[in-house]
Amino acid sequence: MDNSSDTHSRHRCAACYRQFNRMEHLVEHMRSSHHSHHEPRCGVCGKHCRSLDALRDHLGFGASLPSKPACATAFQAHGCPL
């Protein structure tokens, strides 16, 4: 059995931060996702979101719990006072 660290490594998309077990899956994701600079993007961490609702959830203003509290805090300090 191969005990290399490569078996437990994760490959992460630089645009949306999705993680994949295999590099082939990441390559396929990059081909099919067509990440664009026109997608809404977090001003703190740079994550691409598919919609403004997804960005709102990421920042912690949606119905779900904030996934990135540091981004929500920074956004509130520099952005929308709501």
N, C-alpha and C positions, 0 to 999 in steps of 0.2 A: 504494500500500500504506500502511496506517495504522501509524505508528510510535509510537503512544501507549503509555504504560506499562500501560494497562488490558489489553492483549493478553497480557501476561506475568504479570498479577497472579493470585493464588490467593485463593480464598474459603475460609475455615476455619470449621468448626463450633466454637462456643464450648464445647460440652459434651464432645465426643470428639476434637477436633482433626483430624478428617479434612479433607483439602483437596480442593477442587473447582476446575476450570478456569472453570466458568461459574456465575454466580449462580443460574441456574435449577436447576442440579443440587443446589446447596446447599439451596435452598428445598424441593425434592422430598425431599432427605434429612431435613430437619427435619420434614416432614409424616409421613414413613414411619417414622422412628426412634423417636419418642415418648420422648425422653430424659426420665428421671424422677429426682427427688431420692432415690428409693429405690435407684437403682443404686449399686454400690460406687464410691467416689470416692477419688482420691489426696489425701491430706491435705496434700501439699506443693504440687502444681501445680494441683489441682482437676479433673483429667481424669476424666470418667465412663468406667467400664469395664462391659462387659456381664455379667461374672461375677467371682467372687472369684479364679478362676484367671487371668483376664486382668489383674486388678489385681496379683496376685502376680508375673506376668511383667513387668508395667510397673515394679514396684519392684525387679526383679532377683533374686527368690527362686525363679523357675521354672527350667525346663531351658534356656531360651534366654538369650542374653546380655542384660544389663540395658539397656533402651532409654533409661532416664532415670537415669544414675548419681547425679545430684544428689538425686533423689527417694529413691533407695535409701539414700544416706548419711544424709540427714535423717531418714528413717524409722527407721533403725537407731539414730540418736542419741536419738530421742525416743519410739520405739515398742518393738516386739518385739526382744528381745536375740538372737533366732535369726538 
